[in-house]
Amino acid sequence: MSTPDPKPPIDFIRAIIEQDRETGKHGGRIQTRFPPEPNGHLHIGHAKAICLNFGVAAEYGGLCNLRFDDTNPVKEEAEHAEAIMRDIRWLGFDWEDRLHYASDYFEQLYEWAVKLIRDGKAYVDDLSAEEIREYRGTLTEPGRESPFRDRPVEENLDLFERMRAGEFADGEKVLRAKIDMASPNLNLRDPVMYRILHTAHHRTGDKWCIYPTYDWTHGQSDSIERITHSLCSLEFENHRPLYDWYLDQLGIFHPRQIEFARLHLSYMVLSKRKHIRLIESGAVSGWDDPRMPTLAGLRRRGYTPGAIRTFCDRIGLAKRESVVDIALLEHCLREELNRTSPRVMAVLRPLRVVIENYPDGKSEPLDCVNNPEDPSAGTRKVPFSKVLYIERGDFMEDPPKKFFRLAPGREVRLRYAYFLTCREAVRDENGEIVELRCTYDPETRGGDAPDGRKVKATLHWVSADHAVDAEVRLYNHLFVREDPDDVAEGGDFLDNVNPDSLEVLTGCKVEPGLASAKGSDRFQFERLGYFCVDPVDSRPGALVFNRTVTLRDTWARIQKASGGGTKTRGR
């Protein structure tokens, strides 16, 4: 009698959720949320949090909210919120009718702040931001209490109401929680709850001139939405005691916060602040630049939602910060594109080939396989004629020993076509090779030579009479170092920007069927890599392709060298 396969191990977050369900906590109800700030575009690190929050809710029959923590009107824009919603839907997740904004709770948060003032647990402070930092102390020295800490309750209530009414200038006063200036946790040293900002909010307009801090808003918003499991990245671990303090003092519903390690990828920076600097410096063209790790950039480059979800699943969850090799992300992408992408022929650096013994004016349609991984994809017809283009790099006049492609007197196979022999290389007045004169063997169409002779190389090609012109953009890593922050003293991560991260090729030739390709269509250019039609700059008659990823899978080499497993480095 065979024994059933053991249940696969689950991560520590799912273990906690399963335990809570078994004990009947919250009546077995599971509710999570994804709470981005609308001050930039989402990146691949956010994808990990999105897959986690929406994923565990779906696995356990629960719900996941989308909530914008829009508490800082200086940096937030409606455009960013729209982009975030577009990215989440593109990844394959839906919050249905559970779209919320922290700004929806501003009135309730204000009332709760008044309650803490009445209870003697919050006060209005006149210290400047610099003075508050100075009074806060250090990790080894306790802080000092503000001289305004013991203001009478009625005076605090009056001042806070006048703050809301707009009587004071920006930075003139703040509301602080009264906790413990000697706490070893600096977050508990009378944190700021409200600051004055005479700035319009993208949703509430000019209704408010005081705005709650993120730390004051975070836990209470979770409580209002009855979130059962508040899943946060590790930088919020030291903030959890503060969130707990607020919830306990208010006596309201208390979610459970669980922290996990953020995603760090080699050759990438996953920081909205740094992304803004990349854009402002001109290193990239915008949030959707295909070199950016934003979901908009990855989408434009040709990444698929499925590949990103697979990647997030494979890296798993941990409590320890580590760096994942970008080769794993690319491997997940190749796996999917290999299964789903039609094969086509494209010549990026064309070299003209004239087949001297091929009939003038003749062209013939050849059967070409659309995807060898998917027999149901069938075949297509590609025209063959007397004049072709091949890759310039596929010919050498004086080749080294291990170069098996075309050379004078050498025979190769043309993909899906014939054996071809080079007879002569033609040069222009500058001595550059501009054309090859060749002959073909008409007995070798689509197969081997009848006499059994073999060739060592197969080349792709495009018929010159039928070729479609295209621009091709070859993208490489945006940074030259695995860790972009690895800089000399006084240096900056921008110092590691790769000057060769983009190469633009014009005058490329692609097979005629691609003339009707639309934005974001993905293909494998045979022997060259995976490419997609640029959805922004490409248009009928002016095709632009982005290289999504090369054919070479470095992850397989890494796996072999390491003996398997996900390659990570501690941080």
C-alpha positions as CSV (number, residue, x, y, z in Angstrom):
1,M,0.0,0.0,0.0
2,S,1.5,3.3,-1.1
3,T,1.7,6.2,1.4
4,P,0.4,9.6,0.3
5,D,2.9,12.2,-0.6
6,P,3.8,14.4,2.5
7,K,2.2,17.8,2.6
8,P,4.7,20.4,1.3
9,P,6.2,22.7,3.9
10,I,4.5,26.0,4.3
11,D,6.1,29.3,5.2
12,F,6.0,30.9,8.7
13,I,3.2,33.3,7.8
14,R,0.9,30.6,6.5
15,A,1.7,28.5,9.6
16,I,0.5,31.3,11.8
17,I,-2.7,31.7,9.8
18,E,-3.4,28.0,9.9
19,Q,-2.9,28.0,13.7
20,D,-5.3,31.0,14.0
21,R,-7.9,29.2,12.0
22,E,-7.5,26.0,14.0
23,T,-8.0,28.0,17.3
24,G,-11.0,29.8,15.8
25,K,-9.4,33.2,16.2
26,H,-11.5,35.9,14.5
27,G,-14.1,33.2,13.9
28,G,-11.7,31.7,11.3
29,R,-12.0,34.8,9.3
30,I,-9.0,35.9,7.2
31,Q,-8.6,39.5,6.0
32,T,-5.4,41.0,4.6
33,R,-4.6,44.2,2.8
34,F,-2.1,45.7,0.4
35,P,-1.4,49.3,1.6
36,P,0.8,51.3,-0.9
37,E,1.6,54.9,-0.7
38,P,0.5,56.7,-3.9
39,N,3.9,58.5,-4.2
40,G,5.4,56.5,-7.0
41,H,5.0,53.3,-9.1
42,L,5.1,49.8,-7.9
43,H,8.2,47.7,-8.4
44,I,9.1,44.0,-8.3
45,G,9.5,44.1,-4.5
46,H,5.9,45.2,-4.2
47,A,4.9,42.3,-6.4
48,K,6.1,40.0,-3.6
49,A,3.9,41.7,-1.1
50,I,0.9,41.8,-3.5
51,C,1.3,38.0,-4.2
52,L,1.5,37.3,-0.5
53,N,-1.5,39.4,0.6
54,F,-3.8,38.5,-2.2
55,G,-2.5,35.0,-2.3
56,V,-3.0,34.0,1.3
57,A,-6.4,35.6,1.3
58,A,-7.5,33.5,-1.7
59,E,-5.9,30.3,-0.3
60,Y,-7.8,30.5,3.0
61,G,-11.1,31.7,1.6
62,G,-10.5,35.2,2.9
63,L,-10.5,38.7,1.4
64,C,-7.8,41.2,0.6
65,N,-8.3,45.0,0.6
66,L,-6.4,47.6,-1.5
67,R,-5.8,50.7,0.7
68,F,-3.9,53.7,-0.3
69,D,-2.0,55.2,2.7
70,D,-2.3,58.7,1.4
71,T,-1.2,60.7,4.4
72,N,1.4,63.0,2.7
73,P,-0.1,65.4,0.2
74,V,3.3,66.8,-0.7
75,K,4.4,63.7,-2.5
76,E,1.2,61.9,-3.5
77,E,-0.7,62.1,-6.8
78,A,-3.8,60.6,-8.2
79,E,-1.8,59.5,-11.3
80,H,0.3,57.2,-9.0
81,A,-2.8,55.7,-7.5
82,E,-4.2,54.9,-11.0
83,A,-0.9,53.3,-12.0
84,I,-0.8,51.2,-8.9
85,M,-4.3,49.8,-9.6
86,R,-3.4,49.1,-13.2
87,D,-0.3,47.2,-12.1
88,I,-2.2,45.1,-9.5
89,R,-4.8,44.1,-12.0
90,W,-2.1,43.3,-14.6
91,L,-0.5,40.9,-12.0
92,G,-3.8,39.1,-11.9
93,F,-5.4,40.3,-8.6
94,D,-8.6,42.1,-7.9
95,W,-9.8,43.9,-4.7
96,E,-13.3,43.9,-6.0
97,D,-15.3,46.4,-4.0
98,R,-12.7,46.7,-1.3
99,L,-10.9,49.9,-2.4
100,H,-10.0,52.2,0.6
101,Y,-8.0,55.3,1.3
102,A,-6.5,56.3,4.6
103,S,-7.9,59.8,3.8
104,D,-11.4,58.2,4.2
105,Y,-10.5,57.9,7.9
106,F,-9.1,61.3,8.5
107,E,-12.2,62.4,10.6
108,Q,-12.1,59.2,12.7
109,L,-8.3,59.5,13.2
110,Y,-8.8,63.1,14.4
111,E,-11.5,62.0,16.9
112,W,-9.2,59.3,18.2
113,A,-6.4,61.8,18.6
114,V,-8.7,64.0,20.6
115,K,-9.5,61.0,22.8
116,L,-5.8,60.5,23.5
117,I,-5.4,64.1,24.4
118,R,-8.4,63.9,26.8
119,D,-6.8,60.8,28.4
120,G,-3.5,62.7,28.9
121,K,-1.7,60.5,26.4
122,A,-1.0,63.1,23.7
123,Y,0.1,66.8,23.7
124,V,0.7,69.7,21.3
125,D,4.4,70.5,21.1
126,D,6.0,73.7,19.9
127,L,9.5,72.3,19.4
128,S,10.8,72.5,15.8
129,A,11.5,69.4,13.8
130,E,15.3,69.9,14.5
131,E,14.7,70.3,18.2
132,I,12.5,67.2,18.3
133,R,15.3,65.2,16.7
134,E,17.8,66.6,19.2
135,Y,15.5,65.8,22.2
136,R,14.9,62.3,20.9
137,G,18.3,61.0,22.1
138,T,20.2,58.1,20.6
139,L,20.3,54.4,20.7
140,T,22.6,54.6,23.7
141,E,21.3,57.7,25.4
142,P,17.7,58.4,26.5
143,G,15.7,61.3,25.1
144,R,14.7,64.4,26.9
145,E,11.1,65.4,27.6
146,S,9.8,68.5,25.7
147,P,9.1,71.5,27.9
148,F,5.6,71.5,26.5
149,R,4.9,67.8,27.4
150,D,2.9,68.7,30.6
151,R,0.6,71.2,29.0
152,P,-2.9,70.9,30.6
153,V,-5.4,68.8,28.7
154,E,-7.7,71.7,27.9
155,E,-4.9,73.8,26.5
156,N,-3.9,70.8,24.3
157,L,-7.4,70.4,23.1
158,D,-7.7,74.1,22.2
159,L,-4.4,74.2,20.4
160,F,-5.1,71.0,18.4
161,E,-8.5,72.4,17.3
162,R,-6.8,75.6,16.3
163,M,-4.2,73.6,14.4
164,R,-7.0,72.1,12.4
165,A,-8.6,75.5,11.8
166,G,-5.4,76.7,10.2
167,E,-4.2,79.3,12.7
168,F,-0.6,78.2,12.7
169,A,2.1,78.0,10.1
170,D,3.7,74.8,8.7
171,G,6.0,73.3,11.3
172,E,4.9,75.7,14.1
173,K,3.3,72.9,16.1
174,V,2.8,69.2,16.1
175,L,0.8,66.7,18.1
176,R,2.8,64.0,19.8
177,A,1.9,60.9,21.7
178,K,3.0,60.8,25.4
179,I,4.7,57.5,25.9
180,D,8.3,57.2,27.2
181,M,11.3,59.4,26.2
182,A,13.6,56.8,27.9
183,S,12.3,53.8,25.9
184,P,15.0,51.7,24.2
185,N,12.7,51.7,21.2
186,L,13.1,55.1,19.6
187,N,9.7,54.8,18.0
188,L,8.1,55.1,21.5
189,R,9.9,58.3,22.4
190,D,6.8,60.6,22.0
191,P,6.3,60.1,18.3
192,V,4.7,62.8,16.2
193,M,1.0,62.0,15.3
194,Y,0.1,65.1,13.3
195,R,1.9,67.9,11.5
196,I,0.7,71.1,9.9
197,L,0.8,71.1,6.1
198,H,-1.0,73.9,4.3
199,T,-1.1,71.8,1.1
200,A,-4.1,70.5,-0.9
201,H,-4.6,66.8,-0.8
202,H,-5.4,65.0,-4.1
203,R,-8.6,63.6,-2.7
204,T,-9.7,65.9,0.2
205,G,-8.6,69.1,-1.4
206,D,-8.2,72.0,1.1
207,K,-10.4,70.4,3.8
208,W,-7.4,69.6,6.0
209,C,-4.2,71.5,6.9
210,I,-3.1,69.0,9.5
211,Y,-2.2,65.5,8.3
212,P,-1.7,62.3,10.3
213,T,1.7,60.6,10.1
214,Y,2.0,57.1,8.6
215,D,2.7,55.6,12.0
216,W,-0.5,57.1,13.5
217,T,-2.6,56.0,10.5
218,H,-1.3,52.5,9.8
219,G,-2.6,50.4,12.7
220,Q,-5.9,52.3,13.1
221,S,-6.7,51.9,9.3
222,D,-6.1,48.2,9.7
223,S,-8.4,48.2,12.7
224,I,-11.2,50.1,10.9
225,E,-11.1,47.6,8.1
226,R,-11.0,44.7,10.5
227,I,-7.8,43.3,9.1
228,T,-6.9,40.0,10.8
229,H,-3.4,39.6,9.6
230,S,-1.4,42.8,8.8
231,L,1.6,41.5,6.7
232,C,4.4,44.0,6.7
233,S,8.1,44.1,5.6
234,L,10.8,43.9,8.3
235,E,11.4,47.6,8.5
236,F,8.1,47.8,10.4
237,E,9.1,45.3,13.1
238,N,10.4,48.1,15.4
239,H,7.2,50.1,14.8
240,R,4.9,47.2,15.9
241,P,5.1,48.2,19.6
242,L,4.0,51.7,18.7
243,Y,1.1,50.4,16.7
244,D,0.1,48.1,19.5
245,W,0.3,51.0,22.0
246,Y,-2.1,53.1,19.9
247,L,-4.6,50.2,19.5
248,D,-4.4,49.3,23.2
249,Q,-4.9,52.9,24.4
250,L,-7.9,53.3,22.1
251,G,-9.3,50.0,23.0
252,I,-10.3,49.1,19.4
253,F,-10.0,46.0,17.2
254,H,-6.4,44.7,17.2
255,P,-5.0,43.1,14.0
256,R,-2.0,40.9,14.2
257,Q,1.1,42.3,12.5
258,I,3.6,39.8,11.0
259,E,6.8,40.9,9.4
260,F,8.7,39.3,6.5
261,A,11.9,40.1,4.7
262,R,11.7,42.5,1.7
263,L,12.9,41.5,-1.7
264,H,16.4,42.5,-2.8
265,L,17.6,41.7,-6.3
266,S,21.1,41.9,-7.7
267,Y,21.7,44.7,-10.2
268,M,18.6,46.5,-9.1
269,V,17.5,49.2,-6.6
270,L,14.1,48.7,-5.1
271,S,13.5,52.1,-3.6
272,K,11.0,54.7,-4.9
273,R,13.3,57.4,-3.6
274,K,16.1,56.1,-5.8
275,H,13.8,55.5,-8.7
276,I,12.8,59.2,-8.6
277,R,16.5,60.1,-8.6
278,L,17.1,57.9,-11.6
279,I,14.4,59.7,-13.5
280,E,15.4,63.1,-12.4
281,S,19.1,62.4,-13.3
282,G,18.1,61.3,-16.8
283,A,19.6,57.9,-16.3
284,V,16.2,56.5,-17.4
285,S,13.3,58.0,-19.4
286,G,10.6,57.5,-16.7
287,W,8.7,55.1,-14.4
288,D,8.0,52.8,-17.4
289,D,11.6,52.7,-18.8
290,P,12.2,49.0,-19.6
291,R,15.4,49.1,-17.6
292,M,13.5,50.0,-14.4
293,P,12.4,47.3,-11.9
294,T,9.0,48.9,-11.8
295,L,6.1,46.8,-12.9
296,A,5.4,49.3,-15.6
297,G,8.9,49.0,-16.8
298,L,8.9,45.2,-16.7
299,R,5.6,45.1,-18.5
300,R,6.9,47.4,-21.2
301,R,10.0,45.2,-21.5
302,G,7.9,42.1,-22.1
303,Y,7.8,40.5,-18.7
304,T,4.6,38.4,-18.1
305,P,2.5,38.5,-14.9
306,G,2.8,34.7,-14.7
307,A,6.6,34.8,-14.7
308,I,6.6,37.4,-11.9
309,R,4.1,35.4,-9.8
310,T,6.2,32.2,-10.3
311,F,9.3,34.1,-9.2
312,C,7.6,35.4,-6.1
313,D,6.4,31.9,-5.3
314,R,9.9,30.3,-5.7
315,I,11.8,32.8,-3.6
316,G,9.4,32.1,-0.7
317,L,9.2,34.1,2.6
318,A,11.8,34.5,5.3
319,K,12.6,36.6,8.3
320,R,16.2,37.3,7.2
321,E,17.2,39.9,4.6
322,S,19.0,38.4,1.6
323,V,19.7,39.2,-2.0
324,V,18.2,37.1,-4.8
325,D,20.2,36.7,-8.0
326,I,18.4,38.3,-10.9
327,A,19.2,35.2,-12.9
328,L,16.3,33.4,-11.1
329,L,13.8,36.1,-12.2
330,E,15.1,35.8,-15.8
331,H,14.9,32.0,-15.6
332,C,11.2,32.1,-14.6
333,L,10.6,34.4,-17.5
334,R,12.4,32.2,-20.0
335,E,10.4,29.2,-18.8
336,E,7.1,30.9,-19.6
337,L,8.3,32.6,-22.8
338,N,9.8,29.3,-24.1
339,R,6.3,27.7,-23.8
340,T,4.2,30.6,-25.1
341,S,6.3,32.7,-27.5
342,P,6.0,32.2,-31.3
343,R,9.3,31.8,-33.0
344,V,10.2,34.3,-35.8
345,M,13.3,35.2,-37.7
346,A,14.9,38.7,-37.4
347,V,18.2,40.0,-38.5
348,L,19.5,42.8,-36.2
349,R,22.8,43.6,-38.0
350,P,22.0,42.7,-41.6
351,L,24.6,41.5,-44.1
352,R,23.3,41.1,-47.7
353,V,23.5,37.7,-49.3
354,V,23.0,37.1,-53.0
355,I,22.4,33.4,-54.0
356,E,23.8,33.5,-57.5
357,N,22.3,30.2,-58.7
358,Y,18.8,30.9,-57.4
359,P,16.3,31.9,-60.2
360,D,15.8,35.6,-60.6
361,G,12.4,36.9,-59.6
362,K,11.4,33.7,-57.8
363,S,10.2,33.4,-54.3
364,E,8.9,30.4,-52.5
365,P,7.0,30.0,-49.2
366,L,8.7,27.8,-46.7
367,D,7.0,26.1,-43.7
368,C,8.4,27.3,-40.4
369,V,7.5,26.0,-37.0
370,N,5.8,28.5,-34.7
371,N,6.8,26.9,-31.4
372,P,8.5,23.5,-31.1
373,E,7.3,23.4,-27.4
374,D,3.7,23.7,-28.5
375,P,2.7,21.5,-31.5
376,S,-0.8,23.1,-31.5
377,A,0.8,26.4,-32.5
378,G,1.3,25.0,-36.0
379,T,3.4,26.4,-38.8
380,R,3.6,29.6,-40.8
381,K,4.8,30.5,-44.3
382,V,7.9,32.6,-44.7
383,P,9.1,33.7,-48.1
384,F,12.5,32.7,-49.5
385,S,14.2,34.5,-52.4
386,K,17.4,35.2,-54.2
387,V,18.6,38.0,-51.9
388,L,18.6,37.5,-48.2
389,Y,19.9,39.1,-45.0
390,I,21.9,37.2,-42.4
391,E,23.5,38.4,-39.2
392,R,26.8,40.2,-39.9
393,G,28.3,38.2,-37.0
394,D,27.5,34.9,-38.7
395,F,30.2,35.5,-41.3
396,M,34.0,35.7,-40.9
397,E,36.4,36.0,-43.7
398,D,39.3,34.4,-41.7
399,P,37.5,32.5,-38.9
400,P,39.2,31.0,-35.9
401,K,39.2,27.2,-35.3
402,K,35.9,27.0,-33.4
403,F,33.9,29.3,-35.6
404,F,31.5,27.0,-37.5
405,R,29.3,29.6,-39.2
406,L,29.7,31.1,-42.7
407,A,33.1,31.7,-44.2
408,P,34.5,31.6,-47.7
409,G,34.2,28.1,-49.2
410,R,32.2,26.9,-46.2
411,E,28.7,25.4,-46.3
412,V,26.0,26.0,-43.7
413,R,22.3,25.4,-43.4
414,L,19.7,28.2,-43.7
415,R,16.9,27.6,-41.1
416,Y,13.9,25.8,-42.8
417,A,15.6,26.3,-46.2
418,Y,18.7,25.1,-48.0
419,F,22.4,24.4,-47.6
420,L,24.3,27.6,-48.6
421,T,28.0,28.0,-49.6
422,C,29.8,31.3,-49.6
423,R,31.9,31.9,-52.7
424,E,32.9,35.6,-52.4
425,A,32.8,38.6,-50.1
426,V,32.2,41.9,-51.7
427,R,33.7,45.1,-50.2
428,D,32.9,48.8,-50.6
429,E,35.3,51.6,-51.3
430,N,36.2,51.7,-47.6
431,G,37.1,48.0,-47.5
432,E,34.0,47.0,-45.5
433,I,32.3,43.8,-46.4
434,V,28.8,44.7,-47.7
435,E,27.7,41.6,-49.6
436,L,28.3,37.9,-49.9
437,R,28.0,36.0,-53.1
438,C,26.8,32.4,-52.5
439,T,25.3,29.3,-54.0
440,Y,22.6,27.0,-52.7
441,D,21.9,23.3,-53.1
442,P,18.3,22.9,-54.3
443,E,18.3,19.3,-53.2
444,T,18.5,20.2,-49.5
445,R,15.2,22.1,-49.0
446,G,14.1,21.7,-45.4
447,G,16.3,18.7,-44.7
448,D,19.7,17.0,-45.0
449,A,21.7,16.6,-48.2
450,P,20.8,13.5,-50.2
451,D,24.5,12.5,-50.3
452,G,24.6,12.5,-46.5
453,R,27.1,15.4,-46.1
454,K,26.7,17.4,-42.8
455,V,27.1,21.0,-41.8
456,K,28.0,22.4,-38.4
457,A,25.9,25.5,-38.2
458,T,22.3,26.6,-39.0
459,L,21.7,30.4,-39.6
460,H,18.5,32.4,-39.5
461,W,17.7,34.8,-42.3
462,V,15.1,37.1,-43.8
463,S,14.2,37.6,-47.5
464,A,15.3,41.0,-48.6
465,D,12.3,41.5,-50.9
466,H,9.9,40.8,-48.1
467,A,11.7,42.1,-45.0
468,V,10.1,44.6,-42.7
469,D,12.2,47.3,-41.2
470,A,12.4,47.7,-37.5
471,E,14.2,49.4,-34.6
472,V,15.4,47.0,-31.9
473,R,16.4,48.1,-28.4
474,L,18.9,45.9,-26.6
475,Y,18.5,46.3,-22.8
476,N,21.1,45.2,-20.3
477,H,21.5,45.6,-16.5
478,L,20.9,49.2,-15.4
479,F,23.9,48.9,-13.0
480,V,27.4,47.6,-13.5
481,R,27.6,46.1,-10.0
482,E,25.5,43.4,-8.4
483,D,25.0,45.8,-5.5
484,P,24.4,49.2,-6.9
485,D,25.0,50.7,-3.4
486,D,28.6,49.3,-3.4
487,V,30.4,52.6,-3.9
488,A,33.6,54.3,-2.7
489,E,33.4,56.6,0.3
490,G,31.6,59.7,-0.7
491,G,30.1,58.0,-3.8
492,D,26.5,57.5,-4.8
493,F,24.6,54.6,-6.3
494,L,24.2,56.7,-9.5
495,D,28.0,56.2,-10.0
496,N,27.2,52.6,-10.8
497,V,24.7,53.3,-13.6
498,N,25.7,51.2,-16.6
499,P,26.5,53.5,-19.6
500,D,25.8,50.5,-21.9
501,S,22.4,49.6,-20.5
502,L,20.7,50.4,-23.8
503,E,21.8,49.9,-27.4
504,V,19.5,51.0,-30.1
505,L,19.8,49.3,-33.5
506,T,18.1,50.8,-36.5
507,G,17.7,49.2,-40.0
508,C,17.0,45.8,-38.5
509,K,15.1,43.3,-40.8
510,V,12.3,41.1,-39.6
511,E,10.1,38.5,-41.4
512,P,7.0,40.0,-43.1
513,G,4.5,38.4,-40.7
514,L,5.6,40.8,-38.0
515,A,4.3,43.8,-39.9
516,S,0.9,43.3,-38.1
517,A,2.5,42.8,-34.7
518,K,0.8,44.9,-31.9
519,G,2.1,46.5,-28.7
520,S,3.3,44.0,-26.1
521,D,3.2,41.0,-28.5
522,R,6.0,38.7,-27.5
523,F,8.3,36.6,-29.8
524,Q,11.4,34.6,-29.7
525,F,13.8,35.9,-32.4
526,E,15.5,32.6,-33.3
527,R,19.0,32.4,-32.0
528,L,18.8,35.9,-30.5
529,G,16.5,36.1,-27.6
530,Y,13.0,37.0,-26.5
531,F,11.6,40.4,-27.7
532,C,8.3,42.3,-27.5
533,V,6.7,45.1,-29.4
534,D,7.2,48.3,-27.5
535,P,3.7,49.4,-26.5
536,V,4.7,53.1,-26.3
537,D,6.8,53.9,-29.3
538,S,5.9,51.2,-31.8
539,R,3.2,51.9,-34.4
540,P,2.2,50.4,-37.8
541,G,5.0,51.1,-40.3
542,A,7.4,51.9,-37.6
543,L,8.0,48.8,-35.5
544,V,10.0,49.0,-32.3
545,F,11.1,45.9,-30.4
546,N,12.5,45.6,-26.9
547,R,14.7,42.8,-25.9
548,T,13.0,41.2,-23.0
549,V,15.7,38.6,-22.1
550,T,18.5,36.7,-23.8
551,L,18.3,33.0,-24.7
552,R,21.2,32.2,-22.4
553,D,20.0,30.9,-19.1
554,T,22.6,31.7,-16.5
555,W,20.4,30.3,-13.7
556,A,21.0,26.8,-14.9
557,R,24.7,27.3,-14.6
558,I,24.4,28.8,-11.2
559,Q,22.2,25.9,-10.1
560,K,24.7,23.4,-11.3
561,A,27.6,25.2,-9.6
562,S,25.7,25.6,-6.3
563,G,24.1,22.1,-6.2
564,G,20.6,23.6,-6.5
565,G,18.6,25.9,-4.4
566,T,17.8,29.6,-4.6
567,K,21.0,31.7,-4.6
568,T,20.8,34.4,-2.0
569,R,23.3,36.5,-0.1
570,G,22.8,37.9,3.4
571,R,22.3,41.5,4.1
